[in-house]
């Protein structure tokens, strides 16, 4: 392994991702950690500027067919109140988001097969016909025909976190999923031309810096264009309820290293970081992140989308949340992005929002 200084030099010089320099950076502590975060923030400013793009998050269903060991939405959790938003409710929420100034909505749910290829296609088409919003989907694992239908309907982006590429860890947290199938879903999404987002969870039981470094190398091979990082936060109604959660520090180092590997990728300062630390999202923005995803789900159902415990911003309406997030961004000396924040990709063939 390289020394920290050698590793940081390699990372800032744009070296191909390799264990020898990724691991020392992921393990950085004290003054070295401060230098790492500052280097990532400097690179973010150079490549993407000071704009922070806002994506309005609509969590439209908490039904899920899967039983992931870390997630409060797991099918076996009988203590959760389940809900589904109607097409009219989803569209009304999106229209309000556009009126507030959002350029993108993220439609996210558990793996709820009620929202079939046909049902979601109808929602996407109507949303595209009635707004100029970019549409990001985060609906889990589906087959190629479904992904293609949603792409043809007008979806611009897709988020599917791999969570971990360590086979042992993946098997322990996903009892009814297959790592290779999940990878193939991501390969398919890329082939279909989606702006592709993936990412990992930091602090999972059995995970270490070497496994995280291998995750980064695989994400680089995949060519992700959006990278989402979240700390593992144990939920009391899951098999991992007694495990130690991930730390904000570890998540921030991971964001910083990912920024060095992916100079132009979009990276969110997630709500989970704000759950760990009241200033967690600001700290993420100062470690290389350039996106925020305010929750605009109707407040009457928002508390029931409990992937992890103690989520913040459960009772703030969309107007208040937009104002709060904007103030936080301006307070850092940054600006709120006014464009769509599409990925930077030459000869991409990406269609502008509202076109098919």
C-alpha positions in Angstrom: 0.0 0.0 0.0 1.1 3.6 -0.6 1.5 6.1 2.1 -1.3 8.6 2.5 0.6 11.4 0.7 1.5 9.1 -2.1 -2.1 7.8 -2.3 -3.5 11.4 -2.3 -1.1 12.3 -5.1 -2.3 9.4 -7.1 -5.9 10.1 -6.6 -5.7 13.8 -7.4 -3.6 13.0 -10.5 -6.4 10.9 -11.9 -4.7 7.5 -11.5 -6.8 4.5 -12.4 -8.5 3.2 -9.3 -6.4 0.6 -7.5 -6.3 -0.9 -4.0 -2.8 0.5 -3.4 -4.1 4.0 -3.2 -7.8 3.7 -2.5 -7.4 1.8 0.8 -5.0 4.4 2.4 -7.4 7.2 1.5 -10.5 5.3 2.8 -8.5 4.7 6.1 -7.4 8.3 6.5 -7.7 9.8 10.0 -7.2 13.2 11.6 -5.3 15.7 9.5 -5.0 13.3 6.6 -8.8 13.0 6.5 -9.1 16.8 6.4 -6.7 16.9 3.5 -8.6 14.2 1.6 -12.0 16.0 2.0 -10.5 19.3 1.0 -8.9 17.8 -2.1 -12.2 16.3 -3.2 -14.0 19.5 -2.6 -11.5 21.4 -4.7 -11.8 18.9 -7.6 -15.6 19.1 -7.4 -15.4 22.9 -7.8 -13.0 22.6 -10.7 -15.1 20.0 -12.6 -18.7 20.8 -11.7 -18.6 24.3 -10.3 -20.4 25.6 -7.2 -24.0 24.7 -8.2 -25.9 22.2 -6.1 -28.6 20.4 -8.0 -31.9 19.7 -6.3 -33.9 16.6 -7.0 -37.4 16.3 -5.5 -37.8 12.9 -3.9 -41.3 11.3 -4.2 -41.4 8.0 -2.2 -44.7 6.8 -3.7 -44.9 3.2 -2.3 -43.4 1.4 0.7 -44.6 -2.0 -0.4 -41.7 -4.3 -1.1 -41.3 -7.9 -2.3 -37.8 -8.3 -0.9 -36.5 -9.0 2.6 -33.2 -7.2 2.7 -31.8 -7.6 6.2 -31.0 -3.8 6.7 -34.2 -2.3 5.4 -37.3 -1.3 7.3 -39.5 -1.8 4.2 -38.7 -5.5 4.1 -41.7 -7.7 3.3 -41.5 -9.5 6.7 -41.9 -6.3 8.7 -45.5 -6.5 9.8 -45.4 -3.4 12.0 -45.1 -0.9 9.2 -48.2 0.8 7.8 -48.1 0.2 4.0 -49.2 2.8 1.5 -49.3 3.5 -2.2 -49.8 6.9 -3.8 -52.2 7.1 -6.7 -51.2 8.3 -10.2 -53.1 11.5 -9.5 -51.2 12.0 -6.2 -47.8 11.4 -7.8 -48.6 13.8 -10.6 -49.9 16.5 -8.2 -46.7 16.2 -6.1 -44.6 16.5 -9.3 -46.5 19.5 -10.5 -46.0 21.2 -7.2 -42.3 20.4 -7.3 -41.9 22.0 -10.7 -43.8 25.1 -9.5 -41.3 25.4 -6.6 -38.4 25.3 -9.0 -37.3 21.7 -9.1 -35.9 20.5 -12.4 -35.9 16.8 -11.5 -38.2 14.4 -9.6 -37.0 11.1 -8.3 -39.7 8.5 -8.2 -38.7 5.9 -5.6 -40.5 3.0 -4.0 -39.9 -0.5 -2.6 -39.9 -3.3 -5.1 -43.7 -3.0 -5.5 -44.9 -5.1 -8.5 -48.2 -3.3 -8.4 -46.4 -0.6 -10.3 -45.9 -2.7 -13.3 -44.3 -1.9 -16.6 -47.6 -0.6 -18.0 -48.7 1.3 -14.8 -45.3 3.1 -14.4 -45.2 3.9 -18.2 -48.5 5.6 -18.0 -47.3 7.7 -15.0 -44.1 8.6 -16.8 -45.8 9.6 -20.0 -48.4 11.8 -18.3 -45.7 13.4 -16.1 -43.6 14.2 -19.2 -46.7 15.5 -21.1 -47.7 17.8 -18.2 -44.3 19.0 -17.0 -40.8 19.8 -18.2 -39.2 17.8 -15.4 -36.4 15.3 -15.8 -37.5 11.9 -14.3 -35.3 9.7 -12.3 -36.5 6.2 -11.3 -35.4 4.2 -8.3 -37.6 1.1 -8.3 -35.2 -1.8 -7.9 -34.6 -4.9 -9.9 -36.8 -5.4 -13.0 -36.3 -7.2 -16.3 -34.9 -5.6 -19.5 -38.4 -5.3 -21.2 -39.6 -3.3 -18.2 -36.5 -1.0 -18.1 -36.9 -0.5 -21.9 -40.6 0.4 -21.6 -39.9 3.0 -18.9 -37.0 4.4 -21.0 -39.3 4.7 -24.0 -42.0 6.4 -21.9 -39.5 9.1 -21.1 -37.5 8.2 -18.0 -34.1 10.0 -18.1 -32.2 8.4 -15.2 -32.2 5.3 -13.0 -30.7 4.7 -9.5 -29.9 1.2 -8.4 -27.4 0.9 -5.6 -25.3 -2.2 -5.7 -24.7 -1.7 -1.9 -21.7 -4.0 -1.9 -19.8 -6.2 -4.4 -18.5 -8.4 -1.7 -20.2 -11.7 -2.4 -20.3 -12.8 1.3 -21.6 -9.5 2.6 -24.1 -9.2 -0.3 -25.4 -12.7 0.5 -25.8 -11.9 4.2 -27.8 -8.7 3.7 -29.8 -9.8 0.7 -31.2 -13.3 1.4 -33.5 -13.3 -1.6 -31.3 -11.5 -4.2 -28.4 -12.4 -6.4 -25.3 -10.2 -6.8 -24.8 -11.2 -10.5 -28.4 -10.5 -11.3 -28.2 -7.1 -9.7 -25.0 -6.3 -11.7 -26.8 -7.4 -14.8 -29.6 -5.0 -14.1 -27.1 -2.2 -14.0 -25.4 -3.4 -17.2 -28.9 -3.4 -18.9 -29.7 0.1 -17.7 -26.5 1.4 -19.1 -27.1 -0.3 -22.4 -30.5 1.3 -22.7 -29.1 4.7 -22.3 -30.3 5.7 -18.9 -28.1 8.2 -17.0 -26.9 5.6 -14.6 -26.7 5.9 -10.8 -25.4 3.3 -8.3 -23.5 3.3 -5.1 -22.8 1.5 -1.9 -23.6 1.5 1.8 -20.9 2.4 4.3 -20.5 0.5 7.5 -22.2 -2.8 6.7 -21.3 -5.7 9.0 -18.3 -7.6 7.7 -17.3 -4.7 5.4 -13.8 -3.2 5.5 -11.8 -0.6 3.5 -10.5 -3.3 1.1 -14.1 -4.4 0.2 -15.1 -0.7 -0.2 -12.1 -0.1 -2.5 -13.2 -3.1 -4.6 -16.7 -1.6 -4.8 -15.2 1.6 -6.2 -13.1 -0.3 -8.8 -16.2 -2.1 -10.0 -18.3 1.1 -10.1 -15.5 2.6 -12.2 -15.6 -0.4 -14.6 -19.4 -0.1 -14.8 -19.0 3.6 -15.6 -21.6 5.1 -13.2 -22.6 8.7 -13.7 -24.3 9.2 -10.4 -22.9 7.8 -7.2 -25.0 7.6 -4.0 -23.5 6.8 -0.6 -25.4 6.1 2.5 -24.2 5.1 6.0 -25.7 1.8 7.3 -28.3 2.7 10.0 -29.7 -0.4 11.8 -33.5 -0.6 11.9 -35.2 -2.2 14.9 -37.5 -4.4 12.8 -34.7 -6.0 10.8 -32.2 -8.9 11.5 -29.4 -6.4 11.7 -31.1 -4.4 14.5 -28.3 -5.0 17.0 -25.4 -4.3 14.7 -23.3 -1.1 14.9 -24.2 1.5 12.4 -21.9 3.2 9.9 -20.2 6.5 10.8 -20.5 9.9 9.1 -16.7 10.1 8.9 -16.5 6.8 7.0 -19.2 8.0 4.6 -17.5 11.3 4.0 -14.2 9.7 3.2 -16.0 7.4 0.8 -17.7 10.4 -1.0 -14.3 12.1 -1.2 -12.5 9.1 -2.7 -15.4 8.6 -5.2 -15.1 12.2 -6.2 -11.4 11.7 -7.0 -12.3 8.6 -9.1 -15.4 10.2 -10.7 -14.6 13.9 -11.3 -17.8 14.6 -13.2 -20.3 12.3 -11.5 -23.3 13.6 -9.6 -23.2 12.7 -5.9 -25.9 13.5 -3.4 -25.5 14.7 0.2 -28.1 12.2 1.5 -30.8 12.6 4.2 -29.2 9.7 6.1 -26.1 11.9 6.7 -28.4 14.5 8.1 -29.9 11.9 10.4 -26.4 11.1 11.9 -25.4 14.7 12.2 -27.5 17.9 11.9 -24.9 19.3 9.6 -24.2 16.0 7.8 -25.5 17.1 4.5 -23.4 20.3 4.6 -20.3 18.2 5.4 -21.0 15.9 2.5 -21.3 18.9 0.2 -17.9 20.0 1.5 -16.4 16.6 0.8 -17.3 16.4 -2.9 -21.1 16.0 -3.1 -23.0 18.3 -5.5 -26.7 17.2 -5.2 -29.4 17.3 -2.6 -32.6 15.3 -2.7 -35.2 17.0 -0.5 -38.2 14.8 0.4 -41.3 16.1 -1.2 -43.5 13.1 -0.5 -46.9 14.1 1.0 -46.3 14.5 4.8 -49.2 12.3 5.7 -47.4 9.2 4.4 -43.8 10.3 4.7 -43.2 8.7 8.1 -44.1 5.3 6.7 -41.2 5.2 4.3 -38.8 4.1 7.0 -35.8 2.4 5.4 -33.8 3.4 8.4 -34.9 4.9 11.8 -35.1 8.6 12.9 -35.4 10.1 9.4 -35.4 13.9 9.4 -37.7 16.3 7.7 -40.8 14.1 8.2 -43.3 16.9 8.9 -41.9 19.7 6.7 -44.1 20.6 3.7 -42.5 20.9 0.3 -42.4 24.7 0.4 -40.7 24.9 3.8 -38.2 22.1 2.8 -37.3 23.9 -0.4 -36.6 27.1 1.5 -34.6 25.3 4.2 -32.4 23.4 1.7 -31.8 26.5 -0.4 -30.7 28.4 2.7 -28.3 25.7 3.7 -26.7 25.7 0.2 -26.4 29.5 0.1 -24.9 29.4 3.6 -22.0 27.3 2.3 -21.3 29.9 -0.4 -22.8 27.7 -3.1 -25.6 28.3 -5.5 -28.7 26.3 -6.4 -28.5 24.8 -9.9 -30.9 26.2 -12.4 -30.3 23.7 -15.2 -31.3 20.0 -15.3 -28.0 18.8 -14.1 -27.7 16.1 -16.7 -24.6 14.0 -16.6 -21.6 15.2 -18.6 -21.3 12.7 -21.4 -20.0 13.4 -24.9 -22.1 12.1 -27.8 -24.5 10.6 -25.3 -27.7 10.6 -27.3 -29.5 11.7 -24.0 -32.8 13.4 -24.9 -33.8 16.6 -23.3 -36.5 16.3 -20.6 -40.1 16.2 -22.0 -38.9 14.7 -25.3 -39.2 11.1 -26.5 
